[in-house]
Structures are given as C-alpha cells and as structure tokens.
C-alpha cells in the first residue's frame, strides 16, 4: 500500500470512530465520561481522548468543566435541527394524506436521547380531537411513537432504555416483560399502540423509521379513546398503506438546495 493510500485508510478509520462516538453521545442526554465512551465504542481510552479533543475543538461535542460528562455540542445540535426541518418538509405531504383519509390528528416526533420530541403536527378536523404542543417531550414506554422508536433499536439498547424509564414509574417494572414482548412484535412489523397508556382517554397507533444517518422519526395518529375501538382497523389500514412512502422519503438522497 502506498503512503497516500495508507493515509486515506487511516483518515476513513478516524471518521468512522468519530461517528461511533457521536452516536454513543446521541443516546445519552446526561453525558458520558471518557471511560464510558471507550467501553461503548470498543476503543482504547487514549484513542477516544484524542478524537474527543478534536471534536470538541470544532464544537461538535461539549466538555465543559463541572458538567458531569461529555455531551453533544452546539454545532452538532445546529446540524440536527436543520436535518429535522428538512425532514418535516419531506414528510408533510404524506402526513397530510393520512390526515385527509382519517380526519384525525397526525403527529411527527423524533427520538431525542430518552424522549420523543414532537416536531410537527397536522390537526384533525373532528371537533373532539387530540392536540399536543410542538416541542413537547414524551416518554418512550407508554406512547405509540416511543414504543415504535424503541423497536428501531437493537434489543439490548431498547431493553436498557425501557428498564431505565420503568424504574422511575411506579408499577412499571412489573409490566416490563410484556412491554419488551410488545416491542418485539413492532420490530416484526406490527404497528405500535398506545391504548390509554400515557394519557387516559387518548389512544394512538404509529410506526417509526430511521433516516440514513440513524435519526429515528415516528408518525402517530392519536384519537380520543371514545372512538378508537371503532376506528382502529381503518387507522391501521391507512398507516400501513403510507408506511412504505414514509420509508422511501426518509431513505431518498437529499436534494441540493437551490
């Protein structure tokens, strides 16, 4: 191998390792120590320290003194926000079709650490309807979009997040085995369901998918529980019909801006 090729391979390896570190930090809103990052990405601590230093100098991660851990920095957050804005524009036509065909509210959420962040919504046309505020954050284990997002993760990560959330909710630990079974059925292709789990009187169906860089987006249709039983088959048919379109839109190469 020529020195030029050797340099190229080394550069690609560093980029891949930096990406692994950023992904690990993206899953931990409380931050990680150097040792924790090293264990998660399977690299020597000294290697992690060098890459973290380079990423911090560019603003991609934050290592503020006394912060209790290394976190994603302002530059990566700005890039993420831009990506969310683009994805909202990309998915809105399909969301509108789902709203038109069901008459119900359609929500778009993105997985942010250990929560689902609501980033867009088309309000239903019924007088009795469910509406959440853009910017609200919702739990993973009791919402349709949260369960769907967990199903996009590998079994170990999904179980870890579900366990952490269940430990903070009274009585949730006893339901954890059933929840993990439910997540597996979603991973196998079922729609995610929230049947009065998160908010009494509100039920929802939804699904989630990853974009090419690994961000997890969820589409859900929340309805008053008073009409959910009557409508759930129709809602499921509509969501299944448009799921492929959402997948194709998320996986399509980004178009250059004019």
Secondary structure, 3 states (H helix, E strand, C coil): CCHHHHHHHHHHHHHHHHHHHHHHHHCCCCCECHHHHHHHHCCCHHHHHHHHHHHHHCCCEECCCCCCCEEECHHHHHHHHHHHHHHHHHHHHHHHHHHHHHCCCEEEEEEECCEEEEEEEECCCCCCCCCCCCCCEECCCCCHHHHHHHHCCCHHHHHHHHHHHHHCCCCHHHHHHHHHHHHHHHHCCCCEEEECCCCCCEEEEEEEEECCCCCEEEEEEEEEHHHHHHHHHHHHHHHHHHHHHHHHHHHCCCCCCC
